Amino acid sequence: MGTVVELLQAASKLDHVDRLELVSSLLEEMDPKPHYVSDDEARKRLDDLVSGQVQSLPEADFWRACGRD
């Protein structure tokens, strides 16, 4: 196996979809309990945000709530 730098260089040559699949796969391995959201749920959440039914929060607050501040 190559170094991280070599892996990053190889990954940078992948097309957009393959890079997204790689990132998704790596993230799933990091979290033993991934949080899946259906397309319908994502659309509903976006609609709620656009309609003003729910309000967004600042990015810093989001990361703090995730424990990554």
PQR file of N, CA, C, O and H, with PARSE charges and radii, in Angstrom:
ATOM      1  N   MET A   1       0.842  -1.176   0.000 -0.4000 1.5000
ATOM      2  CA  MET A   1       0.000   0.000   0.000 -0.0000 2.0000
ATOM      3  C   MET A   1       0.888   1.240   0.000  0.5500 1.7000
ATOM      4  O   MET A   1       1.966   1.245   0.593 -0.5500 1.4000
ATOM      5  N   GLY A   2       0.426   2.278  -0.665 -0.4000 1.5000
ATOM      6  CA  GLY A   2       1.196   3.505  -0.762 -0.0000 2.0000
ATOM      7  C   GLY A   2       1.018   4.395   0.453  0.5500 1.7000
ATOM      8  O   GLY A   2       0.240   4.100   1.360 -0.5500 1.4000
ATOM      9  H   GLY A   2      -0.450   2.274  -1.147  0.4000 1.0000
ATOM     10  N   THR A   3       1.752   5.476   0.446 -0.4000 1.5000
ATOM     11  CA  THR A   3       1.612   6.451   1.513 -0.0000 2.0000
ATOM     12  C   THR A   3       0.332   7.248   1.303  0.5500 1.7000
ATOM     13  O   THR A   3      -0.305   7.164   0.253 -0.5500 1.4000
ATOM     14  H   THR A   3       2.384   5.716  -0.291  0.4000 1.0000
ATOM     15  N   VAL A   4      -0.026   8.009   2.303 -0.4000 1.5000
ATOM     16  CA  VAL A   4      -1.230   8.838   2.203 -0.0000 2.0000
ATOM     17  C   VAL A   4      -1.098   9.810   1.031  0.5500 1.7000
ATOM     18  O   VAL A   4      -2.064  10.040   0.304 -0.5500 1.4000
ATOM     19  H   VAL A   4       0.492   8.078   3.156  0.4000 1.0000
ATOM     20  N   VAL A   5       0.080  10.373   0.847 -0.4000 1.5000
ATOM     21  CA  VAL A   5       0.290  11.312  -0.256 -0.0000 2.0000
ATOM     22  C   VAL A   5       0.059  10.613  -1.589  0.5500 1.7000
ATOM     23  O   VAL A   5      -0.581  11.172  -2.480 -0.5500 1.4000
ATOM     24  H   VAL A   5       0.865  10.185   1.438  0.4000 1.0000
ATOM     25  N   GLU A   6       0.570   9.407  -1.729 -0.4000 1.5000
ATOM     26  CA  GLU A   6       0.379   8.650  -2.974 -0.0000 2.0000
ATOM     27  C   GLU A   6      -1.102   8.322  -3.191  0.5500 1.7000
ATOM     28  O   GLU A   6      -1.608   8.396  -4.311 -0.5500 1.4000
ATOM     29  H   GLU A   6       1.090   8.954  -1.005  0.4000 1.0000
ATOM     30  N   LEU A   7      -1.778   7.964  -2.113 -0.4000 1.5000
ATOM     31  CA  LEU A   7      -3.208   7.664  -2.225 -0.0000 2.0000
ATOM     32  C   LEU A   7      -3.998   8.901  -2.625  0.5500 1.7000
ATOM     33  O   LEU A   7      -4.909   8.821  -3.449 -0.5500 1.4000
ATOM     34  H   LEU A   7      -1.366   7.904  -1.204  0.4000 1.0000
ATOM     35  N   LEU A   8      -3.651  10.050  -2.042 -0.4000 1.5000
ATOM     36  CA  LEU A   8      -4.328  11.301  -2.393 -0.0000 2.0000
ATOM     37  C   LEU A   8      -4.075  11.677  -3.851  0.5500 1.7000
ATOM     38  O   LEU A   8      -4.979  12.146  -4.543 -0.5500 1.4000
ATOM     39  H   LEU A   8      -2.911  10.115  -1.372  0.4000 1.0000
ATOM     40  N   GLN A   9      -2.867  11.475  -4.305 -0.4000 1.5000
ATOM     41  CA  GLN A   9      -2.558  11.777  -5.700 -0.0000 2.0000
ATOM     42  C   GLN A   9      -3.368  10.875  -6.641  0.5500 1.7000
ATOM     43  O   GLN A   9      -3.890  11.333  -7.658 -0.5500 1.4000
ATOM     44  H   GLN A   9      -2.132  11.095  -3.744  0.4000 1.0000
ATOM     45  N   ALA A  10      -3.464   9.603  -6.292 -0.4000 1.5000
ATOM     46  CA  ALA A  10      -4.236   8.673  -7.119 -0.0000 2.0000
ATOM     47  C   ALA A  10      -5.718   9.038  -7.078  0.5500 1.7000
ATOM     48  O   ALA A  10      -6.392   9.021  -8.108 -0.5500 1.4000
ATOM     49  H   ALA A  10      -3.040   9.231  -5.467  0.4000 1.0000
ATOM     50  N   ALA A  11      -6.223   9.367  -5.892 -0.4000 1.5000
ATOM     51  CA  ALA A  11      -7.636   9.715  -5.749 -0.0000 2.0000
ATOM     52  C   ALA A  11      -7.976  10.990  -6.510  0.5500 1.7000
ATOM     53  O   ALA A  11      -9.086  11.124  -7.025 -0.5500 1.4000
ATOM     54  H   ALA A  11      -5.676   9.381  -5.056  0.4000 1.0000
ATOM     55  N   SER A  12      -7.040  11.923  -6.588 -0.4000 1.5000
ATOM     56  CA  SER A  12      -7.310  13.185  -7.287 -0.0000 2.0000
ATOM     57  C   SER A  12      -7.505  12.975  -8.781  0.5500 1.7000
ATOM     58  O   SER A  12      -8.038  13.851  -9.462 -0.5500 1.4000
ATOM     59  H   SER A  12      -6.138  11.814  -6.170  0.4000 1.0000
ATOM     60  N   LYS A  13      -7.084  11.832  -9.298 -0.4000 1.5000
ATOM     61  CA  LYS A  13      -7.243  11.533 -10.725 -0.0000 2.0000
ATOM     62  C   LYS A  13      -8.576  10.858 -11.038  0.5500 1.7000
ATOM     63  O   LYS A  13      -8.917  10.662 -12.204 -0.5500 1.4000
ATOM     64  H   LYS A  13      -6.651  11.120  -8.744  0.4000 1.0000
ATOM     65  N   LEU A  14      -9.332  10.501  -9.989 -0.4000 1.5000
ATOM     66  CA  LEU A  14     -10.637   9.877 -10.196 -0.0000 2.0000
ATOM     67  C   LEU A  14     -11.636  10.917 -10.670  0.5500 1.7000
ATOM     68  O   LEU A  14     -11.480  12.110 -10.410 -0.5500 1.4000
ATOM     69  H   LEU A  14      -9.055  10.660  -9.042  0.4000 1.0000
ATOM     70  N   ASP A  15     -12.667  10.453 -11.371 -0.4000 1.5000
ATOM     71  CA  ASP A  15     -13.720  11.401 -11.752 -0.0000 2.0000
ATOM     72  C   ASP A  15     -14.535  11.758 -10.513  0.5500 1.7000
ATOM     73  O   ASP A  15     -14.398  11.136  -9.460 -0.5500 1.4000
ATOM     74  H   ASP A  15     -12.794   9.484 -11.582  0.4000 1.0000
ATOM     75  N   HIS A  16     -15.378  12.761 -10.660 -0.4000 1.5000
ATOM     76  CA  HIS A  16     -16.136  13.326  -9.538 -0.0000 2.0000
ATOM     77  C   HIS A  16     -16.957  12.264  -8.795  0.5500 1.7000
ATOM     78  O   HIS A  16     -16.933  12.209  -7.565 -0.5500 1.4000
ATOM     79  H   HIS A  16     -15.490  13.266 -11.516  0.4000 1.0000
ATOM     80  N   VAL A  17     -17.668  11.437  -9.527 -0.4000 1.5000
ATOM     81  CA  VAL A  17     -18.535  10.425  -8.905 -0.0000 2.0000
ATOM     82  C   VAL A  17     -17.709   9.409  -8.129  0.5500 1.7000
ATOM     83  O   VAL A  17     -18.072   9.036  -7.014 -0.5500 1.4000
ATOM     84  H   VAL A  17     -17.688  11.482 -10.526  0.4000 1.0000
ATOM     85  N   ASP A  18     -16.609   8.962  -8.708 -0.4000 1.5000
ATOM     86  CA  ASP A  18     -15.765   7.982  -8.018 -0.0000 2.0000
ATOM     87  C   ASP A  18     -15.141   8.574  -6.755  0.5500 1.7000
ATOM     88  O   ASP A  18     -15.004   7.884  -5.745 -0.5500 1.4000
ATOM     89  H   ASP A  18     -16.314   9.266  -9.614  0.4000 1.0000
ATOM     90  N   ARG A  19     -14.761   9.856  -6.813 -0.4000 1.5000
ATOM     91  CA  ARG A  19     -14.220  10.492  -5.601 -0.0000 2.0000
ATOM     92  C   ARG A  19     -15.279  10.577  -4.514  0.5500 1.7000
ATOM     93  O   ARG A  19     -14.983  10.350  -3.341 -0.5500 1.4000
ATOM     94  H   ARG A  19     -14.872  10.417  -7.634  0.4000 1.0000
ATOM     95  N   LEU A  20     -16.517  10.902  -4.894 -0.4000 1.5000
ATOM     96  CA  LEU A  20     -17.599  10.953  -3.905 -0.0000 2.0000
ATOM     97  C   LEU A  20     -17.835   9.574  -3.288  0.5500 1.7000
ATOM     98  O   LEU A  20     -18.046   9.455  -2.081 -0.5500 1.4000
ATOM     99  H   LEU A  20     -16.757  11.086  -5.847  0.4000 1.0000
ATOM    100  N   GLU A  21     -17.798   8.549  -4.115 -0.4000 1.5000
ATOM    101  CA  GLU A  21     -17.975   7.191  -3.590 -0.0000 2.0000
ATOM    102  C   GLU A  21     -16.841   6.816  -2.644  0.5500 1.7000
ATOM    103  O   GLU A  21     -17.075   6.169  -1.623 -0.5500 1.4000
ATOM    104  H   GLU A  21     -17.627   8.646  -5.096  0.4000 1.0000
ATOM    105  N   LEU A  22     -15.623   7.213  -2.971 -0.4000 1.5000
ATOM    106  CA  LEU A  22     -14.475   6.943  -2.104 -0.0000 2.0000
ATOM    107  C   LEU A  22     -14.635   7.636  -0.756  0.5500 1.7000
ATOM    108  O   LEU A  22     -14.439   7.021   0.293 -0.5500 1.4000
ATOM    109  H   LEU A  22     -15.433   7.738  -3.800  0.4000 1.0000
ATOM    110  N   VAL A  23     -14.990   8.913  -0.788 -0.4000 1.5000
ATOM    111  CA  VAL A  23     -15.181   9.672   0.450 -0.0000 2.0000
ATOM    112  C   VAL A  23     -16.291   9.055   1.287  0.5500 1.7000
ATOM    113  O   VAL A  23     -16.137   8.885   2.497 -0.5500 1.4000
ATOM    114  H   VAL A  23     -15.149   9.412  -1.640  0.4000 1.0000
ATOM    115  N   SER A  24     -17.405   8.721   0.652 -0.4000 1.5000
ATOM    116  CA  SER A  24     -18.525   8.123   1.366 -0.0000 2.0000
ATOM    117  C   SER A  24     -18.105   6.809   2.030  0.5500 1.7000
ATOM    118  O   SER A  24     -18.441   6.551   3.186 -0.5500 1.4000
ATOM    119  H   SER A  24     -17.530   8.859  -0.330  0.4000 1.0000
ATOM    120  N   SER A  25     -17.384   6.003   1.301 -0.4000 1.5000
ATOM    121  CA  SER A  25     -16.930   4.725   1.847 -0.0000 2.0000
ATOM    122  C   SER A  25     -16.001   4.914   3.042  0.5500 1.7000
ATOM    123  O   SER A  25     -16.128   4.219   4.050 -0.5500 1.4000
ATOM    124  H   SER A  25     -17.111   6.212   0.362  0.4000 1.0000
ATOM    125  N   LEU A  26     -15.076   5.849   2.926 -0.4000 1.5000
ATOM    126  CA  LEU A  26     -14.156   6.106   4.038 -0.0000 2.0000
ATOM    127  C   LEU A  26     -14.888   6.629   5.264  0.5500 1.7000
ATOM    128  O   LEU A  26     -14.588   6.225   6.387 -0.5500 1.4000
ATOM    129  H   LEU A  26     -14.973   6.414   2.107  0.4000 1.0000
ATOM    130  N   LEU A  27     -15.840   7.521   5.056 -0.4000 1.5000
ATOM    131  CA  LEU A  27     -16.601   8.057   6.179 -0.0000 2.0000
ATOM    132  C   LEU A  27     -17.441   6.988   6.858  0.5500 1.7000
ATOM    133  O   LEU A  27     -17.555   6.971   8.083 -0.5500 1.4000
ATOM    134  H   LEU A  27     -16.083   7.850   4.143  0.4000 1.0000
ATOM    135  N   GLU A  28     -18.028   6.098   6.073 -0.4000 1.5000
ATOM    136  CA  GLU A  28     -18.826   5.022   6.661 -0.0000 2.0000
ATOM    137  C   GLU A  28     -17.969   4.118   7.534  0.5500 1.7000
ATOM    138  O   GLU A  28     -18.442   3.616   8.554 -0.5500 1.4000
ATOM    139  H   GLU A  28     -17.935   6.112   5.077  0.4000 1.0000
ATOM    140  N   GLU A  29     -16.720   3.905   7.148 -0.4000 1.5000
ATOM    141  CA  GLU A  29     -15.825   3.071   7.948 -0.0000 2.0000
ATOM    142  C   GLU A  29     -15.439   3.767   9.254  0.5500 1.7000
ATOM    143  O   GLU A  29     -15.114   3.102  10.237 -0.5500 1.4000
ATOM    144  H   GLU A  29     -16.337   4.313   6.320  0.4000 1.0000
ATOM    145  N   MET A  30     -15.472   5.087   9.268 -0.4000 1.5000
ATOM    146  CA  MET A  30     -15.109   5.840  10.470 -0.0000 2.0000
ATOM    147  C   MET A  30     -16.227   5.811  11.514  0.5500 1.7000
ATOM    148  O   MET A  30     -15.964   5.883  12.714 -0.5500 1.4000
ATOM    149  H   MET A  30     -15.736   5.627   8.469  0.4000 1.0000
ATOM    150  N   ASP A  31     -17.460   5.707  11.057 -0.4000 1.5000
ATOM    151  CA  ASP A  31     -18.613   5.767  11.944 -0.0000 2.0000
ATOM    152  C   ASP A  31     -19.316   4.418  11.929  0.5500 1.7000
ATOM    153  O   ASP A  31     -19.916   4.055  10.917 -0.5500 1.4000
ATOM    154  H   ASP A  31     -17.674   5.649  10.082  0.4000 1.0000
ATOM    155  N   PRO A  32     -19.258   3.665  13.024 -0.5600 1.5000
ATOM    156  CA  PRO A  32     -19.886   2.341  13.033  0.2800 2.0000
ATOM    157  C   PRO A  32     -21.407   2.394  12.919  0.5500 1.7000
ATOM    158  O   PRO A  32     -22.039   1.384  12.611 -0.5500 1.4000
ATOM    159  N   LYS A  33     -21.997   3.558  13.163 -0.4000 1.5000
ATOM    160  CA  LYS A  33     -23.448   3.718  13.056 -0.0000 2.0000
ATOM    161  C   LYS A  33     -23.747   4.881  12.117  0.5500 1.7000
ATOM    162  O   LYS A  33     -24.121   5.963  12.568 -0.5500 1.4000
ATOM    163  H   LYS A  33     -21.483   4.379  13.413  0.4000 1.0000
ATOM    164  N   PRO A  34     -23.582   4.661  10.799 -0.5600 1.5000
ATOM    165  CA  PRO A  34     -23.833   5.771   9.883  0.2800 2.0000
ATOM    166  C   PRO A  34     -25.281   6.231   9.942  0.5500 1.7000
ATOM    167  O   PRO A  34     -26.183   5.451  10.248 -0.5500 1.4000
ATOM    168  N   HIS A  35     -25.487   7.482   9.653 -0.4000 1.5000
ATOM    169  CA  HIS A  35     -26.812   8.084   9.704 -0.0000 2.0000
ATOM    170  C   HIS A  35     -27.314   8.288   8.285  0.5500 1.7000
ATOM    171  O   HIS A  35     -26.951   9.259   7.621 -0.5500 1.4000
ATOM    172  H   HIS A  35     -24.754   8.116   9.405  0.4000 1.0000
ATOM    173  N   TYR A  36     -28.146   7.373   7.826 -0.4000 1.5000
ATOM    174  CA  TYR A  36     -28.665   7.459   6.470 -0.0000 2.0000
ATOM    175  C   TYR A  36     -29.905   8.335   6.433  0.5500 1.7000
ATOM    176  O   TYR A  36     -30.745   8.287   7.332 -0.5500 1.4000
ATOM    177  H   TYR A  36     -28.441   6.584   8.365  0.4000 1.0000
ATOM    178  N   VAL A  37     -30.006   9.117   5.404 -0.4000 1.5000
ATOM    179  CA  VAL A  37     -31.177   9.959   5.190 -0.0000 2.0000
ATOM    180  C   VAL A  37     -31.643   9.691   3.769  0.5500 1.7000
ATOM    181  O   VAL A  37     -30.861   9.777   2.823 -0.5500 1.4000
ATOM    182  H   VAL A  37     -29.324   9.155   4.673  0.4000 1.0000
ATOM    183  N   SER A  38     -32.918   9.368   3.625 -0.4000 1.5000
ATOM    184  CA  SER A  38     -33.469   9.088   2.296 -0.0000 2.0000
ATOM    185  C   SER A  38     -33.539  10.369   1.471  0.5500 1.7000
ATOM    186  O   SER A  38     -33.489  11.471   2.016 -0.5500 1.4000
ATOM    187  H   SER A  38     -33.554   9.298   4.394  0.4000 1.0000
ATOM    188  N   ASP A  39     -33.654  10.215   0.162 -0.4000 1.5000
ATOM    189  CA  ASP A  39     -33.811  11.373  -0.714 -0.0000 2.0000
ATOM    190  C   ASP A  39     -35.069  12.155  -0.343  0.5500 1.7000
ATOM    191  O   ASP A  39     -35.061  13.386  -0.352 -0.5500 1.4000
ATOM    192  H   ASP A  39     -33.694   9.319  -0.281  0.4000 1.0000
ATOM    193  N   ASP A  40     -36.154  11.440  -0.016 -0.4000 1.5000
ATOM    194  CA  ASP A  40     -37.400  12.114   0.361 -0.0000 2.0000
ATOM    195  C   ASP A  40     -37.205  12.962   1.617  0.5500 1.7000
ATOM    196  O   ASP A  40     -37.694  14.089   1.698 -0.5500 1.4000
ATOM    197  H   ASP A  40     -36.160  10.440  -0.009  0.4000 1.0000
ATOM    198  N   GLU A  41     -36.492  12.412   2.589 -0.4000 1.5000
ATOM    199  CA  GLU A  41     -36.238  13.154   3.827 -0.0000 2.0000
ATOM    200  C   GLU A  41     -35.368  14.379   3.545  0.5500 1.7000
ATOM    201  O   GLU A  41     -35.609  15.454   4.094 -0.5500 1.4000
ATOM    202  H   GLU A  41     -36.095  11.497   2.524  0.4000 1.0000
ATOM    203  N   ALA A  42     -34.364  14.216   2.695 -0.4000 1.5000
ATOM    204  CA  ALA A  42     -33.501  15.351   2.352 -0.0000 2.0000
ATOM    205  C   ALA A  42     -34.303  16.448   1.658  0.5500 1.7000
ATOM    206  O   ALA A  42     -34.126  17.629   1.956 -0.5500 1.4000
ATOM    207  H   ALA A  42     -34.168  13.343   2.249  0.4000 1.0000
ATOM    208  N   ARG A  43     -35.187  16.062   0.733 -0.4000 1.5000
ATOM    209  CA  ARG A  43     -36.035  17.044   0.051 -0.0000 2.0000
ATOM    210  C   ARG A  43     -36.943  17.771   1.038  0.5500 1.7000
ATOM    211  O   ARG A  43     -37.112  18.988   0.958 -0.5500 1.4000
ATOM    212  H   ARG A  43     -35.331  15.102   0.491  0.4000 1.0000
ATOM    213  N   LYS A  44     -37.530  17.008   1.977 -0.4000 1.5000
ATOM    214  CA  LYS A  44     -38.423  17.608   2.973 -0.0000 2.0000
ATOM    215  C   LYS A  44     -37.649  18.614   3.832  0.5500 1.7000
ATOM    216  O   LYS A  44     -38.136  19.710   4.109 -0.5500 1.4000
ATOM    217  H   LYS A  44     -37.392  16.019   2.042  0.4000 1.0000
ATOM    218  N   ARG A  45     -36.455  18.234   4.243 -0.4000 1.5000
ATOM    219  CA  ARG A  45     -35.651  19.137   5.068 -0.0000 2.0000
ATOM    220  C   ARG A  45     -35.286  20.405   4.305  0.5500 1.7000
ATOM    221  O   ARG A  45     -35.313  21.499   4.869 -0.5500 1.4000
ATOM    222  H   ARG A  45     -36.059  17.344   4.018  0.4000 1.0000
ATOM    223  N   LEU A  46     -34.943  20.264   3.024 -0.4000 1.5000
ATOM    224  CA  LEU A  46     -34.633  21.432   2.210 -0.0000 2.0000
ATOM    225  C   LEU A  46     -35.868  22.309   2.044  0.5500 1.7000
ATOM    226  O   LEU A  46     -35.788  23.530   2.181 -0.5500 1.4000
ATOM    227  H   LEU A  46     -34.920  19.375   2.566  0.4000 1.0000
ATOM    228  N   ASP A  47     -37.002  21.696   1.751 -0.4000 1.5000
ATOM    229  CA  ASP A  47     -38.246  22.460   1.614 -0.0000 2.0000
ATOM    230  C   ASP A  47     -38.573  23.215   2.896  0.5500 1.7000
ATOM    231  O   ASP A  47     -38.988  24.373   2.849 -0.5500 1.4000
ATOM    232  H   ASP A  47     -37.067  20.704   1.640  0.4000 1.0000
ATOM    233  N   ASP A  48     -38.386  22.561   4.047 -0.4000 1.5000
ATOM    234  CA  ASP A  48     -38.642  23.210   5.336 -0.0000 2.0000
ATOM    235  C   ASP A  48     -37.723  24.417   5.534  0.5500 1.7000
ATOM    236  O   ASP A  48     -38.143  25.446   6.063 -0.5500 1.4000
ATOM    237  H   ASP A  48     -38.049  21.620   4.086  0.4000 1.0000
ATOM    238  N   LEU A  49     -36.483  24.282   5.110 -0.4000 1.5000
ATOM    239  CA  LEU A  49     -35.521  25.375   5.250 -0.0000 2.0000
ATOM    240  C   LEU A  49     -35.886  26.526   4.314  0.5500 1.7000
ATOM    241  O   LEU A  49     -35.911  27.686   4.728 -0.5500 1.4000
ATOM    242  H   LEU A  49     -36.142  23.446   4.681  0.4000 1.0000
ATOM    243  N   VAL A  50     -36.168  26.203   3.057 -0.4000 1.5000
ATOM    244  CA  VAL A  50     -36.495  27.236   2.068 -0.0000 2.0000
ATOM    245  C   VAL A  50     -37.785  27.970   2.440  0.5500 1.7000
ATOM    246  O   VAL A  50     -37.883  29.183   2.253 -0.5500 1.4000
ATOM    247  H   VAL A  50     -36.148  25.262   2.721  0.4000 1.0000
ATOM    248  N   SER A  51     -38.768  27.246   2.964 -0.4000 1.5000
ATOM    249  CA  SER A  51     -40.051  27.858   3.318 -0.0000 2.0000
ATOM    250  C   SER A  51     -39.976  28.692   4.593  0.5500 1.7000
ATOM    251  O   SER A  51     -40.885  29.469   4.886 -0.5500 1.4000
ATOM    252  H   SER A  51     -38.688  26.260   3.116  0.4000 1.0000
ATOM    253  N   GLY A  52     -38.894  28.531   5.348 -0.4000 1.5000
ATOM    254  CA  GLY A  52     -38.758  29.265   6.600 -0.0000 2.0000
ATOM    255  C   GLY A  52     -39.371  28.539   7.779  0.5500 1.7000
ATOM    256  O   GLY A  52     -39.382  29.059   8.894 -0.5500 1.4000
ATOM    257  H   GLY A  52     -38.156  27.900   5.110  0.4000 1.0000
ATOM    258  N   GLN A  53     -39.885  27.333   7.540 -0.4000 1.5000
ATOM    259  CA  GLN A  53     -40.481  26.549   8.631 -0.0000 2.0000
ATOM    260  C   GLN A  53     -39.419  26.204   9.690  0.5500 1.7000
ATOM    261  O   GLN A  53     -39.723  26.124  10.880 -0.5500 1.4000
ATOM    262  H   GLN A  53     -39.876  26.911   6.634  0.4000 1.0000
ATOM    263  N   VAL A  54     -38.192  26.005   9.248 -0.4000 1.5000
ATOM    264  CA  VAL A  54     -37.069  25.797  10.172 -0.0000 2.0000
ATOM    265  C   VAL A  54     -35.994  26.811   9.817  0.5500 1.7000
ATOM    266  O   VAL A  54     -35.970  27.328   8.700 -0.5500 1.4000
ATOM    267  H   VAL A  54     -37.945  26.070   8.281  0.4000 1.0000
ATOM    268  N   GLN A  55     -35.113  27.095  10.753 -0.4000 1.5000
ATOM    269  CA  GLN A  55     -34.050  28.067  10.526 -0.0000 2.0000
ATOM    270  C   GLN A  55     -32.705  27.358  10.579  0.5500 1.7000
ATOM    271  O   GLN A  55     -32.505  26.404  11.331 -0.5500 1.4000
ATOM    272  H   GLN A  55     -35.133  26.674  11.660  0.4000 1.0000
ATOM    273  N   SER A  56     -31.798  27.856   9.760 -0.4000 1.5000
ATOM    274  CA  SER A  56     -30.448  27.299   9.770 -0.0000 2.0000
ATOM    275  C   SER A  56     -29.695  27.822  10.982  0.5500 1.7000
ATOM    276  O   SER A  56     -30.165  28.728  11.671 -0.5500 1.4000
ATOM    277  H   SER A  56     -31.961  28.631   9.150  0.4000 1.0000
ATOM    278  N   LEU A  57     -28.526  27.250  11.241 -0.4000 1.5000
ATOM    279  CA  LEU A  57     -27.698  27.740  12.319 -0.0000 2.0000
ATOM    280  C   LEU A  57     -26.308  28.018  11.769  0.5500 1.7000
ATOM    281  O   LEU A  57     -25.931  27.450  10.745 -0.5500 1.4000
ATOM    282  H   LEU A  57     -28.144  26.514  10.682  0.4000 1.0000
ATOM    283  N   PRO A  58     -25.548  28.868  12.417 -0.5600 1.5000
ATOM    284  CA  PRO A  58     -24.200  29.167  11.935  0.2800 2.0000
ATOM    285  C   PRO A  58     -23.339  27.902  11.902  0.5500 1.7000
ATOM    286  O   PRO A  58     -23.511  26.994  12.714 -0.5500 1.4000
ATOM    287  N   GLU A  59     -22.414  27.866  10.949 -0.4000 1.5000
ATOM    288  CA  GLU A  59     -21.562  26.681  10.787 -0.0000 2.0000
ATOM    289  C   GLU A  59     -20.824  26.332  12.078  0.5500 1.7000
ATOM    290  O   GLU A  59     -20.705  25.157  12.424 -0.5500 1.4000
ATOM    291  H   GLU A  59     -22.274  28.605  10.289  0.4000 1.0000
ATOM    292  N   ALA A  60     -20.334  27.334  12.784 -0.4000 1.5000
ATOM    293  CA  ALA A  60     -19.600  27.073  14.033 -0.0000 2.0000
ATOM    294  C   ALA A  60     -20.489  26.354  15.044  0.5500 1.7000
ATOM    295  O   ALA A  60     -20.022  25.466  15.757 -0.5500 1.4000
ATOM    296  H   ALA A  60     -20.431  28.289  12.502  0.4000 1.0000
ATOM    297  N   ASP A  61     -21.762  26.730  15.111 -0.4000 1.5000
ATOM    298  CA  ASP A  61     -22.694  26.060  16.024 -0.0000 2.0000
ATOM    299  C   ASP A  61     -22.932  24.618  15.602  0.5500 1.7000
ATOM    300  O   ASP A  61     -23.041  23.725  16.442 -0.5500 1.4000
ATOM    301  H   ASP A  61     -22.141  27.452  14.532  0.4000 1.0000
ATOM    302  N   PHE A  62     -23.013  24.399  14.285 -0.4000 1.5000
ATOM    303  CA  PHE A  62     -23.191  23.046  13.773 -0.0000 2.0000
ATOM    304  C   PHE A  62     -22.038  22.146  14.212  0.5500 1.7000
ATOM    305  O   PHE A  62     -22.259  21.062  14.752 -0.5500 1.4000
ATOM    306  H   PHE A  62     -22.925  25.124  13.603  0.4000 1.0000
ATOM    307  N   TRP A  63     -20.785  22.610  13.972 -0.4000 1.5000
ATOM    308  CA  TRP A  63     -19.628  21.790  14.301 -0.0000 2.0000
ATOM    309  C   TRP A  63     -19.524  21.585  15.818  0.5500 1.7000
ATOM    310  O   TRP A  63     -19.127  20.513  16.274 -0.5500 1.4000
ATOM    311  H   TRP A  63     -20.606  23.490  13.533  0.4000 1.0000
ATOM    312  N   ARG A  64     -19.875  22.600  16.586 -0.4000 1.5000
ATOM    313  CA  ARG A  64     -19.860  22.462  18.044 -0.0000 2.0000
ATOM    314  C   ARG A  64     -20.853  21.377  18.484  0.5500 1.7000
ATOM    315  O   ARG A  64     -20.547  20.562  19.355 -0.5500 1.4000
ATOM    316  H   ARG A  64     -20.198  23.471  16.215  0.4000 1.0000
ATOM    317  N   ALA A  65     -22.041  21.378  17.872 -0.4000 1.5000
ATOM    318  CA  ALA A  65     -23.061  20.374  18.213 -0.0000 2.0000
ATOM    319  C   ALA A  65     -22.599  18.969  17.815  0.5500 1.7000
ATOM    320  O   ALA A  65     -23.025  17.978  18.408 -0.5500 1.4000
ATOM    321  H   ALA A  65     -22.289  22.040  17.165  0.4000 1.0000
ATOM    322  N   CYS A  66     -21.724  18.891  16.807 -0.4000 1.5000
ATOM    323  CA  CYS A  66     -21.178  17.600  16.376 -0.0000 2.0000
ATOM    324  C   CYS A  66     -19.977  17.174  17.224  0.5500 1.7000
ATOM    325  O   CYS A  66     -19.433  16.084  17.045 -0.5500 1.4000
ATOM    326  H   CYS A  66     -21.378  19.696  16.325  0.4000 1.0000
ATOM    327  N   GLY A  67     -19.574  18.044  18.145 -0.4000 1.5000
ATOM    328  CA  GLY A  67     -18.426  17.733  18.986 -0.0000 2.0000
ATOM    329  C   GLY A  67     -17.098  17.961  18.285  0.5500 1.7000
ATOM    330  O   GLY A  67     -16.081  17.385  18.671 -0.5500 1.4000
ATOM    331  H   GLY A  67     -20.016  18.929  18.291  0.4000 1.0000
ATOM    332  N   ARG A  68     -17.104  18.796  17.259 -0.4000 1.5000
ATOM    333  CA  ARG A  68     -15.887  19.041  16.477 -0.0000 2.0000
ATOM    334  C   ARG A  68     -15.542  20.518  16.429  0.5500 1.7000
ATOM    335  O   ARG A  68     -15.255  21.062  15.363 -0.5500 1.4000
ATOM    336  H   ARG A  68     -17.930  19.264  16.946  0.4000 1.0000
ATOM    337  N   ASP A  69     -15.571  21.159  17.579 -0.4000 1.5000
ATOM    338  CA  ASP A  69     -15.275  22.599  17.581 -0.0000 2.0000
ATOM    339  C   ASP A  69     -13.847  22.900  17.828  0.5500 1.7000
ATOM    340  O   ASP A  69     -13.458  24.068  17.856 -0.5500 1.4000
ATOM    341  H   ASP A  69     -15.804  20.716  18.444  0.4000 1.0000
TER
END
